[in-house]
Amino acid sequence: MKANDFGIFLHRSAYSSSSLIVTCYTFKKGLQRFIFKGGKKKAQNLFPMSHVELTFYGRNPDLLNLTNVESVTPQSFQFHPVRASIAFFMAEVIYKCVHEGDNDTNLFHFFSRSSSALNTQESLPIFPLKFLIDLSEKLGFKPLNEIREAHVFNLDAGVFQHTHSSLERTFSGGGVQLIIELLEKSALDEVPLKNAREEALTIYLNYFSIHSPRFQKLESYEILKEVLGA
């Protein structure tokens, strides 16, 4: 019997000469994989971070048979080079840090809102960093900033402090200051300098690698840096 669910498309890989393995974060089941037979000719709606409706069947919950994919809302970001690069980055981050079987409807709604925001967001240079900060909160390891005028980010402890440590991974500088500013307020008055943005993003990705066990090096990161720095 066929079933339906909503999903945020994250990743695809070849299964055969004509078919795909498709991974989405779904509303009902969380991270879910599908075989999409003939999918290479039907993949026009499979763009990273696209909000889609999925039709599928199958008894194996680990690998269902996908028969149809329809867009729920138009994602114009796929036609914009910078927004598209950010979408690839966001999808890869989710794919590499969320576990299969974890079902969290609040997380699904967060991904859906982030996808919609990417269509309209004007301050694109800091969008990836803000997404990482918000995602770390949803996943339960957002760093604590409880010490007044602390300027050192302790990645191992997930806190900000006054001094560096020889036993733990600590950072300071313009990138850390930018992270602190985004933790304290949702928007900035002006776009930070390129060096500070790159430094902050690198530091926060290191933070993810420490606190998210599945997290690995991102293939999309170097492309994102190049596009945002252009």
CORWO-V459552 format. One record per residue. RES is the residue in three letters. OMEGA is omega as a letter, one per 30 degrees, with the letter a starting at -180 (NA if undefined). NEAR is the number of other ideal C-beta (glycine too) atoms within 12 Angstrom. Layout:
# CORWO-V459552
RES&OMEGA&NEAR / RES&OMEGA&NEAR
This chain:
# CORWO-V459552
MET&a&11 / LYS&l&14 / ALA&a&24 / ASN&l&23 / ASP&l&31 / PHE&a&30 / GLY&l&42 / ILE&a&46 / PHE&a&46 / LEU&a&41 / HIS&l&33 / ARG&l&30 / SER&a&20 / ALA&l&16 / TYR&l&22 / SER&a&14 / SER&a&11 / SER&a&15 / SER&a&24 / LEU&l&30 / ILE&a&27 / VAL&l&43 / THR&l&36 / CYS&l&47 / TYR&a&49 / THR&a&39 / PHE&a&29 / LYS&a&21 / LYS&a&28 / GLY&a&28 / LEU&a&35 / GLN&l&40 / ARG&a&34 / PHE&l&41 / ILE&l&28 / PHE&a&37 / LYS&a&25 / GLY&a&19 / GLY&a&31 / LYS&l&20 / LYS&a&13 / LYS&a&22 / ALA&a&26 / GLN&l&17 / ASN&a&29 / LEU&l&37 / PHE&a&33 / PRO&l&38 / MET&l&45 / SER&l&42 / HIS&a&41 / VAL&l&40 / GLU&a&25 / LEU&l&40 / THR&a&24 / PHE&l&34 / TYR&l&21 / GLY&a&22 / ARG&l&11 / ASN&a&13 / PRO&a&21 / ASP&a&17 / LEU&a&22 / LEU&a&32 / ASN&a&30 / LEU&a&41 / THR&a&25 / ASN&l&27 / VAL&l&33 / GLU&l&23 / SER&l&24 / VAL&l&23 / THR&l&23 / PRO&l&18 / GLN&a&34 / SER&a&20 / PHE&a&33 / GLN&l&28 / PHE&a&13 / HIS&a&19 / PRO&a&18 / VAL&l&28 / ARG&l&34 / ALA&l&27 / SER&l&34 / ILE&l&42 / ALA&l&44 / PHE&l&34 / PHE&a&40 / MET&a&47 / ALA&l&44 / GLU&l&33 / VAL&a&44 / ILE&a&44 / TYR&a&35 / LYS&l&28 / CYS&l&34 / VAL&a&36 / HIS&l&20 / GLU&l&21 / GLY&l&15 / ASP&a&23 / ASN&a&20 / ASP&a&24 / THR&l&19 / ASN&l&18 / LEU&l&28 / PHE&a&31 / HIS&l&18 / PHE&l&27 / PHE&l&42 / SER&l&31 / ARG&l&24 / SER&l&38 / SER&l&42 / SER&a&24 / ALA&a&30 / LEU&l&39 / ASN&a&27 / THR&a&19 / GLN&l&27 / GLU&a&15 / SER&a&25 / LEU&a&31 / PRO&a&33 / ILE&a&36 / PHE&a&38 / PRO&l&44 / LEU&l&43 / LYS&l&34 / PHE&l&37 / LEU&l&44 / ILE&l&35 / ASP&l&26 / LEU&l&36 / SER&l&32 / GLU&a&21 / LYS&a&28 / LEU&l&29 / GLY&l&16 / PHE&l&26 / LYS&a&23 / PRO&l&36 / LEU&l&18 / ASN&a&26 / GLU&a&15 / ILE&a&18 / ARG&l&11 / GLU&l&12 / ALA&a&26 / HIS&l&25 / VAL&a&29 / PHE&l&41 / ASN&a&31 / LEU&a&32 / ASP&a&20 / ALA&a&23 / GLY&a&29 / VAL&l&24 / PHE&a&33 / GLN&a&28 / HIS&a&16 / THR&l&16 / HIS&l&20 / SER&l&18 / SER&a&8 / LEU&a&10 / GLU&a&18 / ARG&a&21 / THR&a&28 / PHE&l&30 / SER&l&26 / GLY&a&22 / GLY&l&23 / GLY&l&33 / VAL&l&35 / GLN&l&29 / LEU&l&38 / ILE&l&42 / ILE&l&36 / GLU&a&27 / LEU&l&35 / LEU&a&30 / GLU&l&18 / LYS&a&14 / SER&a&16 / ALA&l&16 / LEU&a&26 / ASP&l&10 / GLU&a&12 / VAL&a&18 / PRO&l&28 / LEU&a&19 / LYS&a&21 / ASN&l&19 / ALA&l&27 / ARG&a&33 / GLU&l&28 / GLU&a&26 / ALA&a&39 / LEU&l&40 / THR&l&32 / ILE&a&35 / TYR&l&43 / LEU&l&38 / ASN&l&28 / TYR&l&37 / PHE&a&37 / SER&l&26 / ILE&a&23 / HIS&l&26 / SER&a&28 / PRO&a&14 / ARG&a&18 / PHE&a&28 / GLN&l&17 / LYS&a&15 / LEU&l&30 / GLU&a&17 / SER&a&32 / TYR&a&31 / GLU&l&20 / ILE&l&22 / LEU&l&37 / LYS&a&27 / GLU&a&16 / VAL&a&25 / LEU&a&31 / GLY&a&18 / ALA&NA&13
